[in-house]
């Protein structure tokens, strides 16, 4: 028997049309959106973000106002001591920052050792809904290494 949609993402047996290009599977509107995938060389340079920019006014992520939380997944190829900062700000309807500078949400040491995965929620408590984020990483000891990141937005 063909499958009949009962709820979004759940199917049971019944007599419905087969899934085709015209009759697609339902999309879960609450699924997170991938906002960034990047490989960053972590070195001792101050103010370097995940996109390798040291221009402190440039955001790493823009247009994030619809997301209550960001989740940063990362993989470290080395365990040398690394600090990170997450900065955020709101913008006006034209995309210009509402004020000067950034609000610092967190400044801490990046968890994990060599060849480990990590996960950081932004913000760590409550909801965000900031328009722009800047995520900076800096090695404070040891050698340069590659940090691979994926950031998703959760509505």
C-alpha angles and dihedrals in degrees: 000000000000121000121260120206110239103166132357107289095006125096133183134182117280141108109294131131116279117256110266139153089280095043104043130180112270116263120232104233091198094061114117120256121230106238103171141011113180144154111217128191103225111213138149095276112127120235096014112152129203090272091055092251119142093185100114095206095057116093122227089212127025133186095032099135093112093061122086091195141011122212117207115202116187143174120211120206091194135031099219115139110279131177124206135193128198114203127182141183143171125240136206124247090278094053096254116137113260091227142000122287130000138287110241110227097178141352114187147127115286108248122232141051135246115321095006135131123232139187128203126181117216112235096020092212131024126000129313116196091166116154097221135028131189118198116192128188128190132178109228098183139012129017136332116269142172121264114194113201139188120185123192129189119225118205 
